[in-house]
C-alpha cells in the first residue's frame, strides 16, 4: 500500500487521474457500503424477528401439549367408569382402563396412587410436589427423572431414556459419556370423592428422550412448505441440560436428508449445545436470539430455558434454521450491486484515461529523462516536443541545465581523484605510526599488570617463607611426639588409631598447604610428585575434611559419580582445590541448601583424555563483570577474603595441564568444572617472557614503518 501511494504521490499523471477518478470511486464505494449495510441490517433484523416468533410458537405448542396431557387426566378422573371402578374397588377393571388410556395417548406411564400411599412414595420428583397435590392442585409441566426413579415407576423404563453423548464442536468439555436422566412431559391430577376429599392422584408421563413426536409436530407447524428459501432446513430441539435429547437437526450436513425423512439414527441426538449458548441460556437464564453453531453448521437460532415444576432450569427449547441459504441470497445481492457499480466505474475510467492521454504524453517523456538523471545518467536529453506550451519551455531549459551539469561533474571528478591521491600519500605513514603506538600501549598495560602481580607475589613469598618456618617446626614436633606416644602406648593405642591417623594426616595437610602457598609465590620453581588416582576417591577423602563446616551450615552434598578414568595429579594439591570450591559453594548458598558433586570422563574426539569434576550450587551466582576477574590474584567479593583461593586453585590445575571453567547465572547458582588429564602435562609461567617478546616485535614494526615512510617521502 505504501509503495502504491508513493507512485501516485510522485507522478503528475497519476495525480491528475486520481483527482478525476477519486470522487467517482468514493461515490461508488459509498453506494456499495450503503447497499451492503442496508441489505445486511434488514436481512439480520428480519431473520432474528422470524426466529424469535418461531421460538414463541414452539414454546406455545409445547405448553399446549402439556395442557392437553393434563386435560386427558382430568377427563379420566371425572369419567363415570373410572369413578365407579374406584368406588367399587375393582382394581382389575381400573388397571385395564388406565392401560387403555396409556396406549391411546402414547404415554410411557400412567398410574393411580391412593391417598393413603402418597407419603410412602420414595421418588424425589414426586415428593417435591406432594404439598400442592394434597391441596388438590392439578399440575402439568416438564420434569427430569433419573433412571432409578423411572424403574421404580415401571421396571425397565429407565433404559428408554439413556443417551450416549457425542463429541460436539464448540461444546463445553465434559467427562460424561452417557446421559442416564430423562426429560418427562408430566401431568398430575388429584382425584376427590363427592365430599371433595382426596382419595388419590393420577400420575402420567411421556418420556421425551429419543423421541421425535414433539419436535416434529412443532417443526411441521413452524417450518411448513414455503417458509424457508431453497436449501433451508428448519429444526426444533429439546435439551436436557446441554444435551440434545429430541431433535430433527441432521447428524451429517454434508449428506443432507429431508428433515421429514430423518430416522432416529440420523438425528443429532446425544450432541451438545455450544459453550457460548450454554453460558447465556443455562447459566444466566437469558434467551438467545442470534446466530449459533449447531452440531456442524451455522444456524439462525433461538433458545429459551425450560423450567421444571419448581422453576429450576433443567434444559432448553430451540428453534432455528440454517444460515447458508440466506447468506447465499445476501452475497448474490451484493454481487449484483457490485457488478453494476463496477461497470459504471469501468466506463468512466476508460473515458477519463482516453481524454487525459493526449495531455499527459509530453509530461511522460520529461519524467523519463528526469528519472535517468536521478539514477546517475547525464547523457539522455528531452529533445524537441510536438507541442507549444509551458512544458516545451521547461524541457528546453532542462536540456541546457543537463549540459552544464555534465560539464561540472567531469571537473569535480578529476579534482576529487587528485585530492584522494594526495591525502592517501600523506596519511599512510600516520596510520602506521598509530597502529604501532596502539601496540605499545596495549603491551605496556599488560606488562604493568604482570609486574604488579609479581611484586605482590614477591611480598607474599617473603611472608610465606617466614610463616612456613614457624609452622613446619611445631608440625615436626607434633609428628615426633605422636610417633613417640604411639610407641609408648603400644597395643593400647589401637582404640584411638583412627584418631591418631587423622591427626597425622591433618599435620601433613598443614605442611602441604604451606608448600602450596610457597609454590604459588614461586610457580617457576614448582616440583612435586604425581600419582594416578580416582577423582571419586579424592572427593570422598576431601569431604571428610570439610564435613564439619558443611554440617554447621546445614549444607548437604549430593554425589553423582560417573567417571571411570584415573588421572595423574598431586593428591594433596587437588584436594586443596576441591576444598576451596566446596567451601566457596557453601558460602554462596546463604543458609541451608545442597551442593552437587558430579564426575564424568573427559571425552574429546571420541577418546578419553581424563576426568571432569563439576561443583554446582544454587546460591546467589556471580555477575558477568566479576566472572572476568574471579581467577585474578587478590580479587575477592568477600569482606574477609584474601582473593587467593581461586587464583591458587587455577594455578594448581593449569600446572597439571588441566583447566577450570565456570558458568553462573545471578540468583540461580554457579557451576565450576575442573578438567584433569589422564597423564599430567606439567607447565610453568612464561607470561612475562611473552610480553617482552611482544614489545620487541612491536618496536621492530615501528622501525620498519619509519624507514618506509622516509623512503616514500624522499
ABEGO torsion letter per residue (X at the ends): XAAAAAAAAABAAAAAAAAAAAAAAAAAAAAAAAAAAAAAAAAAAAAAAAAAAAAAAAAAAAAAAAAAAAAAAAAAAABAAAAAAAAAGBAAAAAAAAAAAAAAAGBABBBBBBAAAAAABBBAAAAAAAAAAAAGBBBBEBBBBBAAAAAAABBGAAAAABBBBBBBBGBBBBABABBABBBBBBBBBBBBBAAGBBAEBBBBBBBABGBAAAAAAAAAAABBBGABBBGBBBBBBBBBEABBABBABBABAABBBBAAABBAAABABGBBBBAAAAAAAAAAGBBBBBBBBBGABBBBBBBBBBBBAAGBBAEBBBBBBBAAAAAAAAAAAAAAAAAAAAAAAAAAAAAAAAAAAAAAAAAAAAAAAAAAAAAGBAABBAEBBBBBBAAAAAAAAAAAAAAAAAAAAAAAAAAAAAAAAAAAAAAAAAAAAAAAAAAAAAAAAAAAAAAAAAAAAAAAAAAAAAAAAAAAAAAAAAAAAAAAAAAAAEAAAAAAAAAAAAAAAAAAAAAAAAAAAAAAABAAABBBBBBBBBAAAAAAAAAAAAAAAAAAAGBBBBBBBABABBBBBBAAAAAAAAAAAAAAAAAAAGEBEBBBBBBBBBBBGGBBAEBBBBBBBABAEBBAAAAAAAABBGBBABAABAGAAAAAAAAAAAAAGBBBBBBBBBGAEBBBBBBBBABBBBBBBAAAAAAAAAAAAAAAAAAAAAAAAAAAAX
